[in-house]
Amino acid sequence: MFAYLRSLIINSPTQLISYAEYIDAVLYHHELGYYMKNKQKIGSQGDFITTSNISDIYGRITAKWFASVCKQNNLEPTFCEIGAGNGRFAYAFLQEWKDSIKTPLTYMIVESSPYHLKLQNDLLKPKYSITQVSKLDDLEPFEGMVFSNELFDALPVHVIEKETGQLYEVMVGIKNNTLYEVKVPLTNPAIHSFLGETGLELKDEQRIEVPLLMAGMVQDISRVLAKGIVVTADYGYTNEDWKHPSRRKGSLRGYYQHQMIDNVLEHPGDMDITTHIHFDWFIQKGEQTELLFHSKLRQDEYLLKAGILKELENHYDPNPFSEISKRNRAIRSLIMPSGISSFFHLVIQQKGFNECKLFEE
């Protein structure tokens, strides 16, 4: 990967590349990128963990909720997951659908990583029928739900910073086999448009990430969804949140062997890189592409509304070491105020409805 980055930088017109180009290379290069390589990324032997890998309850609850949404809104039961990782969410979802819902279902996965495609196939086939495509453009317009979990936080972003009243873009260069940052005056018109649309004004010595690719992804989702719901689970900030002094250094981080790394130029190709998404701009881009904002919930709020407490009520075992007790502890961990769910929000958007009903009263 380092040799590829050296070539990429040296052959660029200014011998500098943007952070968006750097992240795209180290995460998504077809052979050398972190997400594309044959390496475990999720779980105790990887670099990070997701809600789906704590317990199967997340996928199972979402399956029940999706069935309810389809029933309440006369919606076709087609579920599309973007970036399915190791397939654990899909497996739990499909298992619950088979166990308790038992009606026809179309489950589609959009996945570009050959490594993850293999994990999904090994886990899901031949037990379950799924459709896998490498990009959203491969899908025909459909009715149903588009779901993603920690997808947008991994998109390449530009980085800008304000210094002595002037805006700069932070670029990446290379010298003596070392990657380093260089600030150049901001000239990218798309970044200026982003700042204008969001109304964000940086203070001196404040930096922030600019997710230009996010707008295109939202547009692609809207194009393939003829009618239905978009559910985006991720961590992020509102425009107001970004103003807080604790955000002055931005949110760009790396995760390597479950350690948070501030300098994302370390371990290129061997480390996950994430940012907090801009929720307000995400919602705004949706509104511009017929994805109308319905609600934004913390993950624990969503799970409670979707009926997770019924799982506790229906399953009790006094033996603390039983599978039921382990499951109940996992459920509690997902709804505790200080648990993993407090860091995530679900943005729910709708398309093609006069009135969309999502949760039973």
C-alpha positions, 0 to 999 in steps of 0.5 A: 500500500505504501508504494501505491500511495507514494506513486499516487502522491508523486504523480499528482500535479501538486505532489499532494492528494486530498484526504478524500483521495487518501482515504479512498485509496487506503480503504477501497483500493480493489486489492490493497484497501482495508475493506477489500483485503482478506483480513478479519475486521469485525469482532475480537480478532479485528479492529472494531465491533458493531451492534450486530456482533454483540447479539443477534437481537438487533437483526431480529428486532429489525426483522419484526419491525420491518414486517410491521412497517410493511403491514401498516403501509401495504409495502412490498417486503423487500429489504436492501442492506448496504454494506453487510460486513460479515453477514451477522445482521442479515443472518439474524434478520433472516432467521427471525423472518423464518421463525416468526414471520414466515411470509415471502421476503426479498433480501438484497445486499449491496457489497463491494468487498470480495472478502465480505462477500465470501463471509456472507456466502459462507454464513447465509447460503444455501440456508437463505435466499439472498441477492448480492450486487456490488453497487446500487446501480445494479439494482432495479427500482424497488419498493421496500426498505434500504438499511445501512449500519455504519456505512456513511461514517466510512466514506472518504472525506475532505478535511479543512481547517481555518487559520488566522481567518483563512480557510485551508484544505488539509492535504497529504504529502510524502517525504523520506518515506513518511506521510505528512499533512500540508495546508493549502488555500481552499479552492474547491468550489464543492467544499465552499458550496457545502459550507454555504448549504450547512451554514457552518462557520469555522473558528480559528484553529478549527478543522472539520471533515467535508463528506462530499461523496455522501450527497451522491450516495443519498441520490443513488439510494433515492434512485433505486427506491421507488417507494419505501423507507430508508433507515441509516444507523450511524454516529454523527453530529448536528450543525449545532453539535459541530460548534461545541469546543470539543469538536475543534479538531474534527472527528477523523479517527482510525481504529486499529486492533480496538485502539483509537488512533488520532493520526489516520496516516498511520497503518495505511491499508491496515486500519479502519478510518471513520468520521462522524457524519453530518446529520443535518446535511444528510437530511437536507440532501435527502429532502432534495432527492425525494427522501423526506425526513421522518424521524431521528432516534437514538438507537436505544429509542428505536429498539424500545419503540420496535419492541425490544422489551417484549423480548425480555418479558417473553424470555426469562431464565433464573440460571445466569449462565443459560443462553436466555440469560446471556441474551437478556444481558445483551438486550439490556446492554443495548438499551442502557443509557451508557451503552453502545446504543447511546452513540448511534442514531437512526435517521429514518426517511420516507419516499412515496407515502402520503402518511407513513406509519412506522411504530405501533402505538 
